Amino acid sequence: YTPLVAACLCLAEGGVNLWVIRRVPYTEIDWKAYMQEVEGFANGTRDYTQLKGDTGPLVYPAGFVYIFLGLYHATGRGSDIRLAQYLFAGLYLLNLLLVFRIYCRTNKVPPYVFFFMCCASYRIHSIFVLRLFNDPVAMAILFLAINLFLEERWSWGCLLFSLAVSVKMNILLFAPGLLFLLLQRFGLLGCVPKLCICALLQVVLGLPFLLENPVGYLTRSFDLGRQFQFKWTVNWRFLPEEVFQNRVFHAALLLAHLAGLGLFALHRWHSSKESILTLLKDPAKRKPASPRLTVNNILWQASCVCPLNASAWIVFILFSSNFLGVCCSRSLHYQFYVWYFHTLPYLLWCTPTTKLAHMPKVLLLGVIELCWNTYPSTVCSSLSLHICHGLILLQLWYGTAPTPVSHTPPPSRKPTATSKKAQ
């Protein structure tokens, strides 16, 4: 029933978004600043350090400039807010269709859960059609890239993945999982061309700014050390502000993130008994030989770790990679909810679920939604968010634990006439 439920919810969401646009007042936060930043580019400024708006300097890569420059011209230099809201409502529906297509391919989430992923989230509707942030644009392109990965179009998928990174850097949280998949699918030499596609697009998009002031462009658009304001944090409100701003705390979070990625790569993503270094070899030369990672066949090694088909396995690696990054983020602002909101149902239901476990998982979704709708955030809401994240991590770790199953696939045998009769 997944396609039917998805179609009904998409129709309902069209009405919900129109109602929100017409009845709920628009709130200006970053849209005006976005328009001021791209207006400088439209007027001929190519020095990235000179592009700025009311909220400060431009801190996003070049893809953001081109996409929002199109919105700048389409909305009369950003003045037609209502038209911009309708455009973002269309983006919301497109994003939802891409997410539903992923869920249809994986067949892991009960269709009734999709209601909580759509109509029940006030914050997500607000991020799309009432705030007009750039985060939804990046995530929609990312979900399109994942759909291409599921179709075995790895080169096109890498191209769109890089385009999503050029809109906002949070997409890099998916990068460790993507690198693992490329190594598993192509080996070291085989994944180099895919990585070159990602790098080349960044160079092409940033070329006008790289020619003018390369250092300024790189330091502004890919600033990994940028400080966040404590008053906007959703996840670390229970800490003193001096701890929140401390570089040692930031370094500890980075180490925790790297450790989490390493543990998942070694013990949950990597399903072979061989060393993880075998991923560097050509897939045809690996021993024992294993089926290629294709979405039309069952990945035997993956099924020995978790009962997921190949599509579900690809999605599991990408979504868990991003979720680890979100859990260890230095700060989460309200618009960052869209970074992982549409992945939460999959992360909760990708592991085996008993009948009694469905309600606690729905409850987790509700508590997370409540935490993100508490403004301003409180000690209780931020602690609750971390507890929910911790429970999901524990479920992912223990729910995908390796089982003592042989890694040699059973020989395929055609059923005999007797067995057909017996059936």
C-alpha positions as CSV (number, residue, x, y, z in Angstrom):
1,Y,0.0,0.0,0.0
2,T,3.0,2.3,0.1
3,P,2.5,3.9,-3.4
4,L,-1.2,4.4,-2.8
5,V,-0.7,6.0,0.6
6,A,2.1,8.1,-0.8
7,A,-0.1,9.4,-3.6
8,C,-2.9,10.3,-1.2
9,L,-0.5,12.1,1.1
10,C,1.1,14.1,-1.7
11,L,-2.4,15.3,-2.8
12,A,-3.2,16.2,0.8
13,E,0.1,18.0,1.2
14,G,-0.7,20.2,-1.8
15,G,-3.8,21.4,0.1
16,V,-2.0,21.8,3.4
17,N,0.8,23.9,1.9
18,L,-1.7,26.2,0.1
19,W,-3.6,26.6,3.4
20,V,-0.4,27.4,5.3
21,I,0.7,30.0,2.7
22,R,-2.7,31.8,2.7
23,R,-3.5,31.6,6.4
24,V,-0.2,31.6,8.4
25,P,1.9,34.9,8.3
26,Y,5.2,34.7,6.5
27,T,8.2,35.3,8.8
28,E,11.3,37.0,7.5
29,I,14.6,35.5,8.6
30,D,17.1,34.9,5.9
31,W,15.3,35.4,2.5
32,K,16.1,39.1,2.3
33,A,19.7,38.4,3.2
34,Y,19.9,35.7,0.5
35,M,18.6,38.2,-2.1
36,Q,21.1,40.8,-1.0
37,E,23.9,38.3,-1.3
38,V,23.0,37.2,-4.8
39,E,22.2,40.8,-5.9
40,G,25.9,41.6,-5.4
41,F,26.8,38.8,-7.8
42,A,24.2,40.0,-10.3
43,N,25.7,43.5,-10.1
44,G,29.1,42.1,-11.1
45,T,30.9,41.4,-7.8
46,R,33.1,38.3,-8.1
47,D,35.1,38.7,-4.8
48,Y,33.3,36.3,-2.4
49,T,34.4,38.3,0.6
50,Q,32.3,41.3,-0.7
51,L,29.0,39.4,-1.0
52,K,27.0,40.0,2.1
53,G,23.5,40.7,3.4
54,D,21.8,42.0,6.6
55,T,22.6,38.8,8.5
56,G,26.3,38.9,7.6
57,P,28.7,37.7,4.9
58,L,27.8,35.0,2.3
59,V,28.9,31.6,3.8
60,Y,27.5,29.1,1.3
61,P,29.2,27.6,-1.8
62,A,28.7,28.8,-5.3
63,G,25.8,26.6,-6.2
64,F,23.7,28.5,-3.7
65,V,24.4,31.7,-5.6
66,Y,23.3,30.4,-9.0
67,I,20.1,28.7,-7.7
68,F,19.0,31.7,-5.6
69,L,19.9,34.1,-8.4
70,G,17.3,32.3,-10.4
71,L,14.8,32.8,-7.6
72,Y,16.0,36.5,-7.4
73,H,15.0,37.1,-11.0
74,A,11.8,34.9,-10.8
75,T,10.4,36.8,-7.8
76,G,11.2,40.4,-9.0
77,R,14.5,40.8,-7.1
78,G,13.1,38.9,-4.2
79,S,10.1,41.2,-3.6
80,D,7.3,38.8,-4.6
81,I,7.3,36.7,-1.4
82,R,4.0,35.0,-2.2
83,L,5.4,33.7,-5.5
84,A,8.5,32.5,-3.7
85,Q,6.3,30.6,-1.2
86,Y,4.5,28.9,-4.0
87,L,7.8,27.9,-5.5
88,F,9.0,26.4,-2.3
89,A,5.6,24.6,-1.9
90,G,6.4,23.0,-5.2
91,L,9.9,22.1,-3.9
92,Y,8.3,20.6,-0.9
93,L,6.1,18.3,-3.0
94,L,9.0,17.3,-5.2
95,N,11.1,16.5,-2.2
96,L,8.3,14.4,-0.8
97,L,7.9,12.5,-4.0
98,L,11.7,11.7,-4.1
99,V,11.5,10.6,-0.5
100,F,8.5,8.4,-1.1
101,R,10.2,6.8,-4.1
102,I,13.2,5.8,-1.8
103,Y,10.8,4.3,0.7
104,C,8.9,2.4,-2.1
105,R,12.2,0.9,-3.2
106,T,13.3,-0.2,0.3
107,N,9.9,-1.5,1.6
108,K,10.9,-1.2,5.2
109,V,8.5,1.4,6.7
110,P,4.8,0.8,7.3
111,P,2.7,3.2,5.2
112,Y,0.8,4.6,8.2
113,V,4.1,6.1,9.4
114,F,4.2,8.4,6.4
115,F,1.4,10.5,7.9
116,F,3.8,11.5,10.7
117,M,6.4,12.3,8.1
118,C,4.0,14.7,6.3
119,C,0.9,16.4,7.7
120,A,1.9,16.1,11.3
121,S,5.1,18.2,11.2
122,Y,4.6,21.9,11.7
123,R,8.3,22.7,11.8
124,I,9.0,21.2,8.3
125,H,6.2,23.1,6.7
126,S,7.5,26.2,8.3
127,I,11.1,25.7,7.1
128,F,9.9,25.2,3.5
129,V,7.0,27.7,2.9
130,L,7.2,30.2,5.8
131,R,10.9,30.7,6.2
132,L,12.3,30.0,2.6
133,F,15.6,28.6,3.9
134,N,18.2,27.1,1.5
135,D,18.4,23.8,3.5
136,P,15.4,22.3,1.7
137,V,16.9,23.1,-1.7
138,A,20.1,21.1,-0.8
139,M,18.1,18.2,0.7
140,A,15.8,17.9,-2.4
141,I,18.9,17.7,-4.7
142,L,20.4,15.1,-2.3
143,F,17.3,12.9,-2.4
144,L,17.4,13.1,-6.2
145,A,21.0,11.9,-6.1
146,I,20.1,9.0,-3.8
147,N,17.3,7.9,-6.2
148,L,20.0,7.9,-9.0
149,F,22.2,5.7,-6.8
150,L,19.4,3.2,-6.4
151,E,19.1,3.1,-10.2
152,E,22.8,2.3,-10.6
153,R,23.5,5.7,-12.1
154,W,26.5,6.4,-9.9
155,S,28.1,9.1,-12.1
156,W,25.0,11.2,-12.4
157,G,24.3,10.6,-8.7
158,C,27.8,11.9,-7.7
159,L,27.2,14.9,-9.9
160,L,24.0,15.8,-8.1
161,F,25.5,15.0,-4.8
162,S,28.2,17.5,-5.5
163,L,25.6,20.0,-6.6
164,A,23.8,19.6,-3.3
165,V,27.1,20.2,-1.4
166,S,27.5,23.4,-3.4
167,V,24.2,24.7,-1.9
168,K,25.0,23.9,1.7
169,M,27.8,22.0,3.3
170,N,25.6,19.8,5.6
171,I,25.3,17.4,2.7
172,L,28.9,16.4,3.5
173,L,27.5,14.4,6.4
174,F,26.4,11.8,3.8
175,A,29.9,11.8,2.3
176,P,31.5,9.1,4.5
177,G,28.7,6.7,3.6
178,L,28.9,7.5,-0.1
179,L,32.6,7.0,-0.1
180,F,32.1,3.6,1.5
181,L,29.5,2.6,-1.1
182,L,31.8,3.7,-3.9
183,L,34.7,1.7,-2.6
184,Q,32.4,-1.3,-2.1
185,R,31.0,-1.0,-5.5
186,F,34.0,0.0,-7.6
187,G,37.2,-0.4,-5.5
188,L,39.8,2.3,-5.0
189,L,40.7,2.8,-8.7
190,G,37.1,2.5,-9.8
191,C,35.8,5.2,-7.5
192,V,38.5,7.8,-8.4
193,P,36.5,8.9,-11.5
194,K,33.4,9.4,-9.4
195,L,35.3,11.5,-6.9
196,C,36.7,13.5,-9.7
197,I,33.2,14.3,-10.9
198,C,32.3,15.6,-7.5
199,A,35.5,17.8,-7.3
200,L,35.3,19.0,-10.9
201,L,31.7,20.3,-10.4
202,Q,32.9,22.3,-7.4
203,V,35.7,23.9,-9.4
204,V,33.4,24.7,-12.4
205,L,30.7,26.3,-10.1
206,G,33.3,28.3,-8.1
207,L,35.4,29.3,-11.1
208,P,34.3,32.9,-11.3
209,F,35.1,33.4,-7.7
210,L,38.3,31.3,-7.7
211,L,39.7,33.5,-10.5
212,E,39.0,36.7,-8.6
213,N,39.9,35.7,-5.0
214,P,40.5,31.9,-4.5
215,V,41.4,32.2,-0.8
216,G,38.4,34.4,0.0
217,Y,36.1,32.0,-1.8
218,L,37.4,28.8,-0.1
219,T,37.5,30.3,3.4
220,R,34.1,31.8,3.2
221,S,32.1,29.1,1.4
222,F,33.8,26.1,3.2
223,D,34.4,27.5,6.6
224,L,34.4,24.5,8.9
225,G,35.3,26.5,12.0
226,R,32.4,29.0,12.0
227,Q,31.1,29.8,15.4
228,F,27.4,29.4,16.2
229,Q,25.3,31.6,18.5
230,F,24.2,29.9,21.7
231,K,20.7,31.5,21.6
232,W,19.8,29.5,18.5
233,T,21.0,26.0,19.6
234,V,18.4,23.3,19.8
235,N,20.6,20.4,20.9
236,W,23.1,21.9,23.5
237,R,20.9,24.2,25.6
238,F,21.6,22.3,28.8
239,L,25.4,23.2,28.6
240,P,26.8,26.5,29.9
241,E,27.5,28.9,27.1
242,E,31.3,28.9,27.8
243,V,31.4,25.2,27.3
244,F,29.3,25.4,24.1
245,Q,31.8,27.9,22.6
246,N,34.9,26.0,23.8
247,R,37.2,24.6,21.1
248,V,38.0,21.6,23.2
249,F,34.3,20.7,23.2
250,H,34.2,21.1,19.4
251,A,37.2,18.8,19.1
252,A,35.6,16.2,21.4
253,L,32.5,16.2,19.2
254,L,34.6,15.7,16.1
255,L,36.5,12.8,17.6
256,A,33.1,11.2,18.7
257,H,31.9,11.7,15.1
258,L,34.9,10.0,13.6
259,A,34.8,7.2,16.2
260,G,31.1,6.6,15.4
261,L,31.8,6.5,11.7
262,G,34.7,4.1,12.2
263,L,32.7,1.7,14.3
264,F,29.8,1.6,11.9
265,A,32.0,1.2,8.9
266,L,33.9,-1.7,10.5
267,H,31.1,-3.5,12.2
268,R,27.8,-2.5,10.6
269,W,28.5,-1.3,7.0
270,H,31.3,-3.8,6.2
271,S,29.7,-7.2,6.1
272,S,32.6,-9.4,5.0
273,K,34.8,-11.3,7.3
274,E,37.8,-10.0,5.4
275,S,39.6,-6.9,6.4
276,I,37.9,-3.6,5.5
277,L,41.1,-2.8,3.4
278,T,39.8,-5.3,0.8
279,L,37.4,-2.5,-0.3
280,L,40.5,-0.9,-1.9
281,K,40.8,-3.9,-4.3
282,D,39.0,-4.3,-7.6
283,P,35.7,-6.1,-6.8
284,A,36.5,-8.8,-9.3
285,K,39.7,-9.6,-7.4
286,R,38.3,-9.8,-3.9
287,K,38.3,-13.1,-2.1
288,P,35.9,-14.6,-1.4
289,A,34.1,-13.4,-4.5
290,S,30.9,-11.6,-3.7
291,P,28.1,-10.3,-5.9
292,R,28.4,-6.7,-7.0
293,L,26.4,-4.1,-5.1
294,T,23.5,-3.8,-7.5
295,V,19.9,-2.8,-6.7
296,N,18.4,-5.5,-8.8
297,N,20.0,-8.4,-6.8
298,I,20.1,-9.3,-3.2
299,L,23.5,-8.3,-1.8
300,W,24.4,-11.6,-0.1
301,Q,27.0,-10.1,2.2
302,A,24.7,-7.4,3.4
303,S,21.9,-9.9,4.1
304,C,24.2,-11.8,6.4
305,V,24.4,-8.6,8.6
306,C,20.9,-7.3,8.3
307,P,17.9,-8.6,6.3
308,L,17.9,-5.7,3.9
309,N,17.8,-5.8,0.1
310,A,20.5,-3.9,-1.8
311,S,18.4,-0.7,-2.1
312,A,17.7,-0.8,1.6
313,W,21.4,-1.4,2.3
314,I,22.5,1.7,0.2
315,V,19.9,3.8,2.0
316,F,20.9,2.5,5.4
317,I,24.6,3.4,4.9
318,L,23.8,6.9,3.7
319,F,21.1,7.7,6.2
320,S,23.1,6.3,9.2
321,S,26.2,8.3,8.0
322,N,24.2,11.5,8.1
323,F,22.5,10.7,11.4
324,L,25.9,10.2,13.1
325,G,26.9,13.6,11.9
326,V,23.7,15.2,13.2
327,C,24.1,13.6,16.6
328,C,27.7,15.0,16.9
329,S,26.9,18.5,15.5
330,R,28.4,21.5,17.3
331,S,24.9,23.1,17.1
332,L,21.6,22.4,15.5
333,H,19.4,25.4,14.5
334,Y,15.7,25.1,13.8
335,Q,16.1,25.0,10.0
336,F,18.5,22.1,10.4
337,Y,15.7,19.8,11.3
338,V,15.2,19.2,7.6
339,W,18.7,17.6,7.4
340,Y,17.4,14.4,8.8
341,F,13.7,14.6,9.3
342,H,12.7,12.6,6.3
343,T,15.3,9.9,7.2
344,L,14.0,9.2,10.7
345,P,11.2,6.8,9.8
346,Y,13.7,4.7,7.8
347,L,16.2,4.7,10.7
348,L,13.6,3.6,13.1
349,W,12.0,0.9,11.0
350,C,14.9,-0.5,9.0
351,T,15.6,-3.0,11.8
352,P,13.3,-5.9,12.6
353,T,10.3,-4.6,14.5
354,T,7.9,-6.6,16.6
355,K,4.3,-5.6,16.9
356,L,4.8,-4.1,20.4
357,A,7.7,-2.0,19.2
358,H,5.8,0.1,16.7
359,M,4.2,2.4,19.3
360,P,7.5,3.3,21.0
361,K,9.0,4.2,17.6
362,V,6.0,6.4,16.8
363,L,6.4,7.9,20.3
364,L,10.1,8.7,19.5
365,L,9.1,10.5,16.4
366,G,6.6,12.6,18.4
367,V,9.1,13.5,21.1
368,I,11.7,14.6,18.5
369,E,9.0,16.7,16.8
370,L,8.1,18.3,20.1
371,C,11.8,19.1,20.9
372,W,12.1,20.8,17.5
373,N,8.9,22.8,18.1
374,T,10.0,24.1,21.5
375,Y,11.0,27.7,21.0
376,P,13.3,28.8,22.5
377,S,14.8,25.5,23.3
378,T,15.1,24.5,27.0
379,V,17.3,22.2,29.1
380,C,14.5,19.6,29.0
381,S,13.9,19.8,25.2
382,S,17.6,19.6,24.4
383,L,18.3,16.7,26.8
384,S,15.2,14.9,25.4
385,L,16.5,15.3,21.9
386,H,19.8,13.7,22.8
387,I,18.1,10.8,24.6
388,C,16.0,10.2,21.5
389,H,19.1,10.3,19.3
390,G,20.8,7.9,21.6
391,L,18.0,5.4,21.5
392,I,18.0,5.4,17.7
393,L,21.7,4.9,17.6
394,L,21.4,1.9,20.0
395,Q,18.7,0.4,17.9
396,L,20.8,0.8,14.7
397,W,23.8,-0.8,16.4
398,Y,22.0,-3.8,18.0
399,G,19.3,-4.1,15.3
400,T,21.9,-4.6,12.6
401,A,24.3,-6.9,14.6
402,P,26.0,-9.6,12.5
403,T,24.4,-13.0,12.7
404,P,26.3,-16.3,12.4
405,V,25.3,-17.0,8.8
406,S,27.7,-18.4,6.3
407,H,28.9,-16.0,3.7
408,T,28.7,-18.5,0.9
409,P,25.5,-18.1,-0.9
410,P,23.5,-21.4,-1.4
411,P,23.6,-22.7,-5.0
412,S,20.5,-21.9,-6.9
413,R,18.4,-24.9,-7.7
414,K,15.5,-25.2,-10.0
415,P,12.4,-26.7,-8.3
416,T,11.7,-30.2,-9.4
417,A,8.3,-31.3,-10.7
418,T,7.7,-33.1,-7.4
419,S,8.3,-29.9,-5.4
420,K,6.0,-27.9,-7.7
421,K,3.3,-30.5,-7.1
422,A,3.9,-30.4,-3.4
423,Q,3.6,-26.6,-3.5
